[in-house]
Amino acid sequence: MKILLIPALTIPDITAEDVARVRAAAGSDAEVIVTTQTEAFAHAEDAEVILGGVPHALFQAAPKLRWVQATSSGVDAYLYPEFRNSQVELTSEKGLVGEHLADHAFGLLLMLTRQLTTAYKLGPDAWNHRPQLRRQQIELSGLTMGIIGFGGTGRAVARRAHAFGMRCQAIDRDPVLTSPEVSEVQRPEFFADLLATSDVVAICCPLTPETRGLFNREAFRNMKPSAFLVNVTRGEVIVEDDLVAALQAQQIRGAALDVAPREPLPPDSALWDMPNVVMTPHTAGASQYRAARNMDRFVRNIEHLRQNEPLEGVINKQLGY
């Protein structure tokens, strides 16, 4: 078995110890190569397994490929038609990234609800604005958190929301399990009702043909004028112009975004200048544990592959998650 390990943003360093673990799991006859995205083409012809990105050209250069493990939680970049319709299995970090994404979601939310960004920007002058800041501050206890997508990220958001004293409700495309915080997970048909009854709406779903542009003009019209929108998964779930219009018309109160419909978001986007918007540059996916979690899953999956057992984190390539 020939295995290519391609470092990426989420796994920037693949150590000798990592290689030894992969080789031990794959067996003594395995060839394990750490390479770059560019140099991978020289090794692709007889590669059977790849950990890392596989653009279309690399896929075409690897006719013996059996399985790819993504180094990202979102896998839309892998789902070009030729790969999506092939027999090559795709796995990912699905279910492993929710904790730090949820941490980040609440960090962004608190920047808005507690006026942290405004106070920080004011600097020493903030003392002269105390009454205005206090009038804008919001307590989360007693509010309703609406969660779009109840996978690993949605569940982690629900746990944190519950700890803040919030009531939680959620929708998911699939009949997923409930949790102590969400006694019933609704189907997508409940989308409009969830928007109308939530004080905070957290986008926790992957990017698929069904979710692309889900938050459009109609969705924002269904939300409360006092509601906040939080997004830490995929920016293209939101229609940028419709979000800008909703914020300008005060159809929603604010937006907390780690991901944007265009990345990097151009300087001329109106979102940069809005006082009721806080943004970070797609950094919610960072964690000191992330690389190790993905590598651990990869090693376990190699063992599963050798034993003809089901792999962990399998992606349904037709559905996109």
TORKOL-4160 file (C-alpha; in steps of 0.2 Angstrom, whole numbers, padded with zeros to 4 digits, m for minus):
321
<pt num="1" X="0000" Y="0000" Z="0000"/>
<pt num="2" X="0007" Y="0017" Z="m0005"/>
<pt num="3" X="0001" Y="0031" Z="0006"/>
<pt num="4" X="0004" Y="0050" Z="0003"/>
<pt num="5" X="0003" Y="0062" Z="0018"/>
<pt num="6" X="0001" Y="0080" Z="0012"/>
<pt num="7" X="0003" Y="0094" Z="0025"/>
<pt num="8" X="m0011" Y="0107" Z="0025"/>
<pt num="9" X="m0017" Y="0122" Z="0035"/>
<pt num="10" X="m0025" Y="0111" Z="0048"/>
<pt num="11" X="m0010" Y="0099" Z="0049"/>
<pt num="12" X="0005" Y="0110" Z="0045"/>
<pt num="13" X="0018" Y="0098" Z="0052"/>
<pt num="14" X="0019" Y="0079" Z="0049"/>
<pt num="15" X="0032" Y="0072" Z="0061"/>
<pt num="16" X="0043" Y="0057" Z="0061"/>
<pt num="17" X="0032" Y="0050" Z="0075"/>
<pt num="18" X="0016" Y="0052" Z="0064"/>
<pt num="19" X="0024" Y="0043" Z="0049"/>
<pt num="20" X="0030" Y="0029" Z="0061"/>
<pt num="21" X="0012" Y="0027" Z="0067"/>
<pt num="22" X="0005" Y="0027" Z="0050"/>
<pt num="23" X="0018" Y="0014" Z="0044"/>
<pt num="24" X="0014" Y="0003" Z="0059"/>
<pt num="25" X="m0005" Y="0004" Z="0056"/>
<pt num="26" X="m0002" Y="0000" Z="0037"/>
<pt num="27" X="0010" Y="m0014" Z="0039"/>
<pt num="28" X="0028" Y="m0017" Z="0035"/>
<pt num="29" X="0026" Y="m0018" Z="0016"/>
<pt num="30" X="0018" Y="0000" Z="0016"/>
<pt num="31" X="0026" Y="0014" Z="0008"/>
<pt num="32" X="0023" Y="0031" Z="0017"/>
<pt num="33" X="0028" Y="0047" Z="0009"/>
<pt num="34" X="0027" Y="0065" Z="0016"/>
<pt num="35" X="0025" Y="0076" Z="0001"/>
<pt num="36" X="0019" Y="0093" Z="m0004"/>
<pt num="37" X="0004" Y="0097" Z="m0015"/>
<pt num="38" X="0015" Y="0101" Z="m0030"/>
<pt num="39" X="0027" Y="0086" Z="m0027"/>
<pt num="40" X="0013" Y="0073" Z="m0024"/>
<pt num="41" X="0011" Y="0071" Z="m0043"/>
<pt num="42" X="0028" Y="0062" Z="m0044"/>
<pt num="43" X="0021" Y="0049" Z="m0032"/>
<pt num="44" X="0003" Y="0048" Z="m0037"/>
<pt num="45" X="0003" Y="0035" Z="m0051"/>
<pt num="46" X="0003" Y="0020" Z="m0039"/>
<pt num="47" X="m0004" Y="0029" Z="m0023"/>
<pt num="48" X="m0019" Y="0021" Z="m0015"/>
<pt num="49" X="m0022" Y="0032" Z="0000"/>
<pt num="50" X="m0020" Y="0051" Z="0002"/>
<pt num="51" X="m0021" Y="0061" Z="0018"/>
<pt num="52" X="m0023" Y="0079" Z="0012"/>
<pt num="53" X="m0030" Y="0089" Z="m0003"/>
<pt num="54" X="m0034" Y="0081" Z="m0019"/>
<pt num="55" X="m0037" Y="0094" Z="m0033"/>
<pt num="56" X="m0044" Y="0088" Z="m0049"/>
<pt num="57" X="m0027" Y="0086" Z="m0058"/>
<pt num="58" X="m0020" Y="0076" Z="m0044"/>
<pt num="59" X="m0035" Y="0064" Z="m0044"/>
<pt num="60" X="m0032" Y="0061" Z="m0063"/>
<pt num="61" X="m0014" Y="0057" Z="m0059"/>
<pt num="62" X="m0019" Y="0044" Z="m0046"/>
<pt num="63" X="m0028" Y="0029" Z="m0055"/>
<pt num="64" X="m0026" Y="0017" Z="m0041"/>
<pt num="65" X="m0033" Y="0029" Z="m0027"/>
<pt num="66" X="m0045" Y="0020" Z="m0015"/>
<pt num="67" X="m0047" Y="0032" Z="m0001"/>
<pt num="68" X="m0044" Y="0050" Z="0003"/>
<pt num="69" X="m0045" Y="0058" Z="0021"/>
<pt num="70" X="m0048" Y="0076" Z="0020"/>
<pt num="71" X="m0038" Y="0088" Z="0031"/>
<pt num="72" X="m0053" Y="0100" Z="0032"/>
<pt num="73" X="m0070" Y="0098" Z="0040"/>
<pt num="74" X="m0079" Y="0105" Z="0025"/>
<pt num="75" X="m0077" Y="0094" Z="0009"/>
<pt num="76" X="m0085" Y="0104" Z="m0004"/>
<pt num="77" X="m0068" Y="0107" Z="m0012"/>
<pt num="78" X="m0066" Y="0088" Z="m0015"/>
<pt num="79" X="m0083" Y="0086" Z="m0024"/>
<pt num="80" X="m0080" Y="0090" Z="m0042"/>
<pt num="81" X="m0090" Y="0078" Z="m0053"/>
<pt num="82" X="m0076" Y="0065" Z="m0057"/>
<pt num="83" X="m0071" Y="0062" Z="m0039"/>
<pt num="84" X="m0089" Y="0063" Z="m0032"/>
<pt num="85" X="m0095" Y="0050" Z="m0045"/>
<pt num="86" X="m0080" Y="0038" Z="m0042"/>
<pt num="87" X="m0078" Y="0023" Z="m0031"/>
<pt num="88" X="m0064" Y="0032" Z="m0021"/>
<pt num="89" X="m0070" Y="0033" Z="m0003"/>
<pt num="90" X="m0069" Y="0050" Z="0006"/>
<pt num="91" X="m0068" Y="0053" Z="0025"/>
<pt num="92" X="m0065" Y="0069" Z="0035"/>
<pt num="93" X="m0064" Y="0076" Z="0052"/>
<pt num="94" X="m0083" Y="0076" Z="0053"/>
<pt num="95" X="m0088" Y="0076" Z="0071"/>
<pt num="96" X="m0071" Y="0081" Z="0077"/>
<pt num="97" X="m0071" Y="0100" Z="0075"/>
<pt num="98" X="m0087" Y="0105" Z="0084"/>
<pt num="99" X="m0079" Y="0110" Z="0101"/>
<pt num="100" X="m0068" Y="0123" Z="0095"/>
<pt num="101" X="m0080" Y="0130" Z="0082"/>
<pt num="102" X="m0093" Y="0132" Z="0096"/>
<pt num="103" X="m0080" Y="0141" Z="0107"/>
<pt num="104" X="m0077" Y="0153" Z="0093"/>
<pt num="105" X="m0096" Y="0155" Z="0089"/>
<pt num="106" X="m0099" Y="0161" Z="0107"/>
<pt num="107" X="m0084" Y="0172" Z="0107"/>
<pt num="108" X="m0091" Y="0181" Z="0092"/>
<pt num="109" X="m0108" Y="0181" Z="0099"/>
<pt num="110" X="m0102" Y="0189" Z="0116"/>
<pt num="111" X="m0093" Y="0202" Z="0106"/>
<pt num="112" X="m0110" Y="0208" Z="0100"/>
<pt num="113" X="m0121" Y="0205" Z="0115"/>
<pt num="114" X="m0109" Y="0212" Z="0128"/>
<pt num="115" X="m0103" Y="0226" Z="0117"/>
<pt num="116" X="m0085" Y="0220" Z="0118"/>
<pt num="117" X="m0080" Y="0226" Z="0101"/>
<pt num="118" X="m0087" Y="0243" Z="0103"/>
<pt num="119" X="m0079" Y="0246" Z="0120"/>
<pt num="120" X="m0062" Y="0240" Z="0114"/>
<pt num="121" X="m0062" Y="0251" Z="0099"/>
<pt num="122" X="m0067" Y="0266" Z="0110"/>
<pt num="123" X="m0052" Y="0263" Z="0121"/>
<pt num="124" X="m0050" Y="0276" Z="0135"/>
<pt num="125" X="m0065" Y="0285" Z="0128"/>
<pt num="126" X="m0076" Y="0270" Z="0132"/>
<pt num="127" X="m0079" Y="0278" Z="0150"/>
<pt num="128" X="m0088" Y="0292" Z="0141"/>
<pt num="129" X="m0100" Y="0280" Z="0133"/>
<pt num="130" X="m0105" Y="0269" Z="0147"/>
<pt num="131" X="m0123" Y="0273" Z="0147"/>
<pt num="132" X="m0124" Y="0270" Z="0128"/>
<pt num="133" X="m0115" Y="0253" Z="0130"/>
<pt num="134" X="m0125" Y="0247" Z="0145"/>
<pt num="135" X="m0141" Y="0251" Z="0135"/>
<pt num="136" X="m0135" Y="0240" Z="0121"/>
<pt num="137" X="m0129" Y="0225" Z="0131"/>
<pt num="138" X="m0139" Y="0209" Z="0131"/>
<pt num="139" X="m0140" Y="0194" Z="0143"/>
<pt num="140" X="m0141" Y="0177" Z="0135"/>
<pt num="141" X="m0150" Y="0169" Z="0149"/>
<pt num="142" X="m0168" Y="0165" Z="0144"/>
<pt num="143" X="m0166" Y="0168" Z="0126"/>
<pt num="144" X="m0168" Y="0154" Z="0112"/>
<pt num="145" X="m0154" Y="0147" Z="0102"/>
<pt num="146" X="m0159" Y="0141" Z="0085"/>
<pt num="147" X="m0147" Y="0129" Z="0077"/>
<pt num="148" X="m0146" Y="0125" Z="0059"/>
<pt num="149" X="m0138" Y="0108" Z="0057"/>
<pt num="150" X="m0137" Y="0096" Z="0072"/>
<pt num="151" X="m0120" Y="0087" Z="0069"/>
<pt num="152" X="m0105" Y="0089" Z="0080"/>
<pt num="153" X="m0104" Y="0108" Z="0079"/>
<pt num="154" X="m0123" Y="0110" Z="0082"/>
<pt num="155" X="m0122" Y="0099" Z="0097"/>
<pt num="156" X="m0107" Y="0108" Z="0104"/>
<pt num="157" X="m0116" Y="0125" Z="0102"/>
<pt num="158" X="m0131" Y="0118" Z="0111"/>
<pt num="159" X="m0121" Y="0112" Z="0126"/>
<pt num="160" X="m0113" Y="0130" Z="0127"/>
<pt num="161" X="m0130" Y="0138" Z="0125"/>
<pt num="162" X="m0138" Y="0128" Z="0138"/>
<pt num="163" X="m0124" Y="0132" Z="0150"/>
<pt num="164" X="m0128" Y="0151" Z="0147"/>
<pt num="165" X="m0146" Y="0147" Z="0152"/>
<pt num="166" X="m0153" Y="0147" Z="0134"/>
<pt num="167" X="m0167" Y="0137" Z="0127"/>
<pt num="168" X="m0161" Y="0127" Z="0112"/>
<pt num="169" X="m0170" Y="0121" Z="0096"/>
<pt num="170" X="m0163" Y="0113" Z="0081"/>
<pt num="171" X="m0166" Y="0107" Z="0063"/>
<pt num="172" X="m0157" Y="0094" Z="0053"/>
<pt num="173" X="m0159" Y="0086" Z="0036"/>
<pt num="174" X="m0157" Y="0069" Z="0043"/>
<pt num="175" X="m0166" Y="0060" Z="0057"/>
<pt num="176" X="m0152" Y="0063" Z="0069"/>
<pt num="177" X="m0152" Y="0059" Z="0088"/>
<pt num="178" X="m0158" Y="0071" Z="0101"/>
<pt num="179" X="m0147" Y="0078" Z="0115"/>
<pt num="180" X="m0151" Y="0083" Z="0133"/>
<pt num="181" X="m0152" Y="0101" Z="0127"/>
<pt num="182" X="m0163" Y="0098" Z="0112"/>
<pt num="183" X="m0177" Y="0086" Z="0115"/>
<pt num="184" X="m0183" Y="0086" Z="0097"/>
<pt num="185" X="m0173" Y="0089" Z="0081"/>
<pt num="186" X="m0185" Y="0096" Z="0068"/>
<pt num="187" X="m0184" Y="0093" Z="0050"/>
<pt num="188" X="m0180" Y="0107" Z="0037"/>
<pt num="189" X="m0199" Y="0111" Z="0035"/>
<pt num="190" X="m0198" Y="0119" Z="0052"/>
<pt num="191" X="m0185" Y="0132" Z="0046"/>
<pt num="192" X="m0196" Y="0147" Z="0045"/>
<pt num="193" X="m0203" Y="0143" Z="0062"/>
<pt num="194" X="m0186" Y="0141" Z="0069"/>
<pt num="195" X="m0181" Y="0158" Z="0062"/>
<pt num="196" X="m0196" Y="0167" Z="0069"/>
<pt num="197" X="m0194" Y="0160" Z="0086"/>
<pt num="198" X="m0175" Y="0161" Z="0089"/>
<pt num="199" X="m0166" Y="0175" Z="0097"/>
<pt num="200" X="m0149" Y="0169" Z="0091"/>
<pt num="201" X="m0148" Y="0158" Z="0075"/>
<pt num="202" X="m0132" Y="0148" Z="0073"/>
<pt num="203" X="m0127" Y="0141" Z="0056"/>
<pt num="204" X="m0119" Y="0124" Z="0060"/>
<pt num="205" X="m0122" Y="0115" Z="0043"/>
<pt num="206" X="m0110" Y="0110" Z="0029"/>
<pt num="207" X="m0111" Y="0118" Z="0012"/>
<pt num="208" X="m0121" Y="0108" Z="0000"/>
<pt num="209" X="m0132" Y="0112" Z="m0015"/>
<pt num="210" X="m0147" Y="0112" Z="m0002"/>
<pt num="211" X="m0139" Y="0124" Z="0010"/>
<pt num="212" X="m0130" Y="0136" Z="m0002"/>
<pt num="213" X="m0139" Y="0153" Z="m0001"/>
<pt num="214" X="m0151" Y="0146" Z="0012"/>
<pt num="215" X="m0150" Y="0163" Z="0021"/>
<pt num="216" X="m0158" Y="0174" Z="0008"/>
<pt num="217" X="m0170" Y="0189" Z="0009"/>
<pt num="218" X="m0184" Y="0178" Z="0013"/>
<pt num="219" X="m0175" Y="0170" Z="0028"/>
<pt num="220" X="m0170" Y="0186" Z="0035"/>
<pt num="221" X="m0188" Y="0192" Z="0034"/>
<pt num="222" X="m0193" Y="0178" Z="0045"/>
<pt num="223" X="m0180" Y="0182" Z="0058"/>
<pt num="224" X="m0184" Y="0193" Z="0073"/>
<pt num="225" X="m0178" Y="0211" Z="0072"/>
<pt num="226" X="m0169" Y="0208" Z="0088"/>
<pt num="227" X="m0161" Y="0192" Z="0083"/>
<pt num="228" X="m0142" Y="0189" Z="0080"/>
<pt num="229" X="m0135" Y="0178" Z="0066"/>
<pt num="230" X="m0119" Y="0167" Z="0070"/>
<pt num="231" X="m0110" Y="0158" Z="0056"/>
<pt num="232" X="m0094" Y="0147" Z="0059"/>
<pt num="233" X="m0096" Y="0134" Z="0046"/>
<pt num="234" X="m0097" Y="0140" Z="0028"/>
<pt num="235" X="m0100" Y="0157" Z="0021"/>
<pt num="236" X="m0109" Y="0153" Z="0005"/>
<pt num="237" X="m0124" Y="0147" Z="0016"/>
<pt num="238" X="m0128" Y="0166" Z="0016"/>
<pt num="239" X="m0132" Y="0178" Z="0002"/>
<pt num="240" X="m0121" Y="0193" Z="0005"/>
<pt num="241" X="m0131" Y="0206" Z="m0002"/>
<pt num="242" X="m0147" Y="0200" Z="0007"/>
<pt num="243" X="m0138" Y="0200" Z="0023"/>
<pt num="244" X="m0132" Y="0218" Z="0020"/>
<pt num="245" X="m0149" Y="0223" Z="0016"/>
<pt num="246" X="m0157" Y="0215" Z="0031"/>
<pt num="247" X="m0144" Y="0223" Z="0043"/>
<pt num="248" X="m0147" Y="0240" Z="0035"/>
<pt num="249" X="m0165" Y="0238" Z="0036"/>
<pt num="250" X="m0164" Y="0232" Z="0054"/>
<pt num="251" X="m0173" Y="0216" Z="0050"/>
<pt num="252" X="m0160" Y="0207" Z="0061"/>
<pt num="253" X="m0150" Y="0215" Z="0075"/>
<pt num="254" X="m0132" Y="0209" Z="0071"/>
<pt num="255" X="m0121" Y="0196" Z="0063"/>
<pt num="256" X="m0106" Y="0187" Z="0070"/>
<pt num="257" X="m0096" Y="0179" Z="0056"/>
<pt num="258" X="m0080" Y="0168" Z="0055"/>
<pt num="259" X="m0084" Y="0164" Z="0037"/>
<pt num="260" X="m0090" Y="0175" Z="0023"/>
<pt num="261" X="m0099" Y="0172" Z="0006"/>
<pt num="262" X="m0083" Y="0178" Z="m0002"/>
<pt num="263" X="m0066" Y="0174" Z="0005"/>
<pt num="264" X="m0056" Y="0184" Z="0007"/>
<pt num="265" X="m0070" Y="0196" Z="0009"/>
<pt num="266" X="m0065" Y="0211" Z="m0002"/>
<pt num="267" X="m0062" Y="0228" Z="0007"/>
<pt num="268" X="m0077" Y="0236" Z="m0002"/>
<pt num="269" X="m0089" Y="0224" Z="0006"/>
<pt num="270" X="m0102" Y="0234" Z="0016"/>
<pt num="271" X="m0100" Y="0221" Z="0030"/>
<pt num="272" X="m0084" Y="0229" Z="0036"/>
<pt num="273" X="m0091" Y="0245" Z="0040"/>
<pt num="274" X="m0106" Y="0240" Z="0050"/>
<pt num="275" X="m0106" Y="0242" Z="0069"/>
<pt num="276" X="m0118" Y="0228" Z="0071"/>
<pt num="277" X="m0106" Y="0215" Z="0063"/>
<pt num="278" X="m0091" Y="0206" Z="0070"/>
<pt num="279" X="m0080" Y="0196" Z="0059"/>
<pt num="280" X="m0064" Y="0185" Z="0060"/>
<pt num="281" X="m0054" Y="0178" Z="0045"/>
<pt num="282" X="m0060" Y="0160" Z="0045"/>
<pt num="283" X="m0050" Y="0155" Z="0060"/>
<pt num="284" X="m0064" Y="0146" Z="0070"/>
<pt num="285" X="m0056" Y="0130" Z="0064"/>
<pt num="286" X="m0040" Y="0132" Z="0074"/>
<pt num="287" X="m0037" Y="0121" Z="0089"/>
<pt num="288" X="m0021" Y="0115" Z="0098"/>
<pt num="289" X="m0029" Y="0097" Z="0097"/>
<pt num="290" X="m0035" Y="0097" Z="0079"/>
<pt num="291" X="m0020" Y="0090" Z="0070"/>
<pt num="292" X="m0019" Y="0076" Z="0082"/>
<pt num="293" X="m0037" Y="0072" Z="0081"/>
<pt num="294" X="m0036" Y="0070" Z="0063"/>
<pt num="295" X="m0020" Y="0060" Z="0063"/>
<pt num="296" X="m0028" Y="0048" Z="0076"/>
<pt num="297" X="m0043" Y="0046" Z="0065"/>
<pt num="298" X="m0032" Y="0043" Z="0050"/>
<pt num="299" X="m0022" Y="0030" Z="0059"/>
<pt num="300" X="m0037" Y="0021" Z="0065"/>
<pt num="301" X="m0045" Y="0021" Z="0048"/>
<pt num="302" X="m0029" Y="0013" Z="0040"/>
<pt num="303" X="m0032" Y="m0001" Z="0053"/>
<pt num="304" X="m0050" Y="m0002" Z="0048"/>
<pt num="305" X="m0045" Y="m0002" Z="0030"/>
<pt num="306" X="m0033" Y="m0017" Z="0032"/>
<pt num="307" X="m0047" Y="m0027" Z="0042"/>
<pt num="308" X="m0060" Y="m0022" Z="0029"/>
<pt num="309" X="m0070" Y="m0013" Z="0042"/>
<pt num="310" X="m0080" Y="0003" Z="0040"/>
<pt num="311" X="m0070" Y="0019" Z="0041"/>
<pt num="312" X="m0074" Y="0033" Z="0053"/>
<pt num="313" X="m0080" Y="0050" Z="0046"/>
<pt num="314" X="m0086" Y="0043" Z="0030"/>
<pt num="315" X="m0093" Y="0057" Z="0018"/>
<pt num="316" X="m0108" Y="0054" Z="0007"/>
<pt num="317" X="m0101" Y="0061" Z="m0008"/>
<pt num="318" X="m0118" Y="0064" Z="m0017"/>
<pt num="319" X="m0125" Y="0073" Z="m0002"/>
<pt num="320" X="m0109" Y="0082" Z="0002"/>
<pt num="321" X="m0107" Y="0078" Z="0020"/>
